[in-house]
């Protein structure tokens, strides 16, 4: 049945009839209840501005949606039919206890770029049992899987919807599903929310709706006291209070919340929560799907972080991300962008497996700016100097000498702990608007659940910016897509070097990249980087730590956790130990990068198939990197702003956005 309602946008909110979608033969759209469309303004300029309050958008759109509420649960699309590319995977959003289906309202536009997004709406008067909701979603999943068996289906569930997601996944292990759970209600049995059932049962029927009516009259101090005393006993409203922020806004929204969850509905869903929690929890053993759990540190309804840790241990293919400052309604708070999270965890894929090269979606300007801003302090402390070489051989300050068109291969040395990647990637984006695809060690993408290596979440921002595991296959794909790629042949051995080994290259004896670059006509840009010795000095290195029995055992465990690369290649580069060096900090100096003249490989494919010729070019690149390092070590001695104190004084005098000078070129 097609229902009448209203079509609205965030800007105008004008009431018009819902624009019903044409039902397609053989599609789930013609089998389940009607999908209805909501028009959402997609002006590009607005998408780059700070997102409006998720709660405010939720309440505004919920007002319209519940005016014509009724009927059975059904799917709707919050975006125009053509908003997602044809090969986009399907995403099904399963709501929490409210049932409205607008929990992702502040993410709709971003999700619509890369997903075919559907949302489940459960009318507030509906009393469909949990098992029937499972069958409804399961029917949709199975039919869509039959239509596109090679396309993954994303199930996103918050709270109660998380139980629904897990139940469907357990019953359909043969279907390629990606699960995203936000504060799942599988922890309901260990929460204090269930105590609300007895309280609400005892309340008079007229009391529950009286609260919003009274509070909407005024926002004075007396009513604020009433608000504080009454609402804090209702976790759903109390959790919504802080994200809304402004008391007037919250007070005016209470009638909407009361319409969405009147006493009878709220009480029924609280009683019903016990069954979904137990149902999903008893079937966790059957879940094989790729799972991402998002949990809040300030969830007033459920013990979400403890539950997230528990589920990560129980589910075989599971990642966990924590949001310590967020409440229960995670998707409606401004601190999370679901698209960024999906990309940062490498959970976005269009086929059976994630392809780090082909499934990469370049960061939006807003995403990239936020990432760069998050490392602004580090970039200020290191204040990197970038030099490049033009085609005529002249050295210039900046990155003008880097070719604009790919494929381009940047080949250089690693500084201690690979600190160079922060400056290099951010500077290329800021100055040239170029996304540099870094080749990185596999431990930055996957680790053991109980391992000692750093959490892979630490590297999420690098995955958003396009890093890939270092393999020949990935390098081939990146060259095929004409990307700018940065490669550090010294790898872990250079990044975790010993005392006295600053700026020493540990490269394999044989070339690893020359013939691949020649196959695609890639330009090779050798570069050197210095500055780690101006940040700190290694006082305890690998050799020192291995003399301590307990520490030696811990380092061996780290070695066993990390994927071992270049096994059997011989030479010092084969020693890929990851260890925590003891570093004595210094008053910060400055980072310097010098990019040499690009080396052309276009038209040299046949020539460089010859092993001797390719080895000759490989040694030429290595020699050029060493020359760049030596040049920087010498020239930085004459930099009057090498010290962070002199740079700070310069910025104080000339303004915080001033370009800090360096040595004369």
C-alpha angles and dihedrals in degrees: 000000000000110000128212117234141122137301115213144171128205090249107047108015090199115170113240134148116283111261101235116215120238108253115238121220113249092013127117085242088075095044105046123051118289124300112217127197130230118200114230123188110245103186106160096223092056092053091064094052123088110287117253119248108291091216093052093051091044093054095044093052094039089058090061095040097054094046090082096028123148141093128072128321112286145170125255134179115228091199138055114279093246097048096101126059116255095251095050117126119245118256120197117194117206113195131225128242093310092064093202095120096223096106091115094046095124090049100047099101094046093045091046090064093064107017140053093233126205126172129202116231119198111188112232092240093051117111101187109156119243094249090055090051088053090053092048093054091040091055090052093047094049095047093048089047090054090051095048111015093169095053120085119233117221118213113195117187134173123199106320089013088059090062089049091051093050092047093052092046092050091052094047109042091150093064120086102244132168112203124205114184123188113196093328116212093231084108093060093111090060096044132093093231092089088065087068091072093072092044094052092045089058095048117099113252091245097051101069098059091039092071098067092041092055096043093049092063097071145349097221126138094261092054090044087059090050088049093052094047097044105035096048087068090059107066095193093058094035091054090050093050101075098047089052088054101180114082094212091054091048095047092051090049097053094087088058091050089048090052092049094047112020115178096267093049094044092049093046092051093047090053090044093052093074092064098050091047093053093040094054095039093054092054101047090107090067096054115105098158125119105264135196118190121199114192134180127225095210100045106149094188105048138019088247103164093051089047092049091055091048094051092046090059094046101044114072100214103036139135127190130209122186127208104193098185098046131097133219097287093063099165093054095055122091098233097077133065108190094201091054091049092050092049094043093054092047090240096132114100138148097202140034093293135032110257107204092203105036098035093050114122112196113242117260116245088254092053094046093047091051091050093049090046092052089061096041092114092053091046090050093050093049095034092191121222112213121198126179138180124240123218090262090057097254116141115227135182110252133024101293090119093062112100113248096212121064161255090081125160117203109199121187151128128290120236121214114306088358090277089155093076093071094057097037098051096042094046094051089052095046098044104031104015088236122145107217113207107217123208106224141181115269093242087074089065106037138017140170115274093239097029131129099230118105116280109268088229086078088070098045092107090055091054090051087053091051113262116160134193111271107255134133090241093056092047089052092052093047092051088047089057092049093243131165105245130189118206129185107196091190091062120170093351091064096038091052099036127156134250113298094016098102111144094002113138120231101188128157117263093239128056116261104179111024099089092043090053091048092051089063098031091244120175112237115215114191115205141177129209131195136173108090091107088059091058101046146336125236108239098164118037139173094281091053094048094049089063090066110080098213094043091046089057092049092050090050089053090052090050091052092050096052120076107251114233128194093019109177097014091113129219130074093300088073090068098090100166117161110209139154107252121207106242128190107211121229134198096280120261125184141282120236128194124187120188115199128215113298114256114221120224096171109125093011097095096111093041094052094048082079107094095219093049093049090048090051092054090045091056090046090057092047092050091049091052090052090049091052090051092049091048092053095045090054099041097046089066088073096047107116090198099049091114120073091228094059090046091052091051090050092052091047090055100039104030133271095271096051120126106245112226124231138187121320113267 
